[in-house]
Amino acid sequence: MTERQELGSLEAMLFAHAEPVETARLADALRLDTDETTELLLKLQKRLDEQERGMVLLFFEPDRWQMTTRPYYGEMVKRILDTRRNAPLSPAALEVLAVIAYNQPVSRSFIEQVRGVDSSSTVTKLLDKGLIEEAGRLDLPGKPVAFQVTDTFLRVFGLGSLNDLPPLHGEVQEEPAPEADSDAEQLEWK
């Protein structure tokens, strides 16, 4: 198979798969090793970006790839599909997502302990939307179900991994203060 055919094969597989897929699975389908496949994926990603194609190739840590619509074309795609806009997430849903994203895997009781209110219906709605998923059971009394965020969560919030989440209030690193410019106007708090 020529490189052009390998790139075309990758593009077709990623398009058809529609969800993030591991490099090893792609390599196995192409009958190549993972290093060669990673090189091809990077070439495909670069080509799609340089040509400003309608699709973009996203990389999700630790080693998954997904082809999606380039954000710029998202509105037009929505119009052609005549899909209704999803209702925005409620403040409660955003709180639950934050608790899970920063502490995963977590149980429902942990979420409720942090929030101080019953979160059962919110967790169910987030499961239905595909923003969170069950991550097995915790090694605690009663073996409660643990939850974690999904790739859909990362994609919706524009994150490559959980490392891209903004730091929590207590984790903010102090940046060195900029040197004062003698001509700059000084603000004074009163």
C-alpha positions, -999 to 999 in steps of 0.1 A, spaced: 0 0 0 13 35 -8 15 62 18 -13 80 0 -35 49 4 -24 44 40 -35 81 48 -67 75 29 -73 43 49 -67 61 82 -90 89 72 -118 65 63 -114 44 95 -114 75 117 -144 89 99 -164 57 101 -154 50 138 -167 84 150 -153 79 185 -117 81 197 -97 51 187 -63 39 200 -32 41 177 -26 4 183 -60 -5 169 -54 16 138 -19 1 134 -34 -34 136 -60 -26 109 -33 -11 86 -9 -40 95 18 -14 105 37 -8 137 24 19 161 54 42 153 46 42 116 9 47 123 16 76 146 37 92 119 9 88 94 -16 102 119 5 133 124 9 137 86 -29 134 82 -35 159 110 -11 184 95 -26 180 60 -61 185 73 -50 217 91 -29 231 62 -57 226 38 -83 240 63 -105 210 55 -139 205 71 -126 178 94 -99 180 120 -79 152 136 -79 154 174 -54 137 198 -66 126 232 -42 115 259 -29 90 265 -31 76 229 -64 80 211 -73 98 179 -107 111 166 -118 128 134 -144 156 141 -159 185 123 -137 216 124 -153 239 149 -155 267 123 -180 246 103 -200 234 133 -229 258 128 -234 249 92 -233 212 100 -260 218 126 -282 236 101 -279 209 75 -287 182 101 -316 203 114 -307 194 149 -320 213 179 -296 230 201 -290 212 233 -302 229 264 -273 245 283 -261 226 313 -276 237 346 -254 251 374 -260 219 393 -248 198 363 -216 220 360 -209 216 397 -212 178 394 -190 177 363 -164 198 382 -165 175 412 -160 144 390 -134 159 367 -111 171 395 -115 141 418 -123 111 396 -131 84 400 -158 93 426 -189 78 440 -224 95 440 -221 99 478 -188 118 474 -205 141 449 -234 147 473 -210 152 503 -191 179 483 -223 196 470 -244 191 502 -275 181 482 -289 150 465 -273 147 431 -290 115 418 -310 132 390 -281 153 379 -258 123 377 -284 104 357 -288 133 332 -250 136 327 -248 98 321 -276 102 295 -258 130 278 -226 109 277 -205 135 297 -198 110 325 -196 72 326 -193 45 352 -157 37 360 -161 4 379 -166 1 416 -147 17 444 -130 -5 471 -152 9 498 -180 -6 519 -209 -15 497 -187 -13 466 -203 20 453 -202 28 415 -175 52 406 -179 79 379 -155 96 356 -158 121 328 -158 109 292 -141 118 259 -173 136 251 -168 158 281 -132 166 270 -144 174 234 -174 196 246 -152 216 269 -123 218 244 -98 198 265 -71 174 253 -69 158 287 -78 165 323 -44 182 327 -58 210 307 -84 218 334 -78 252 350 -61 250 384 -83 250 415 -83 280 438 -57 265 462 -35 252 433 -30 286 416 7 291 411 20 325 419 35 343 389 63 368 395 50 403 396 58 423 365 83 451 370 67 484 375 70 508 346 79 543 359 56 559 334 27 535 341 -3 547 359 -5 532 394 -39 521 407 -46 525 444 -72 506 463 -92 528 488 
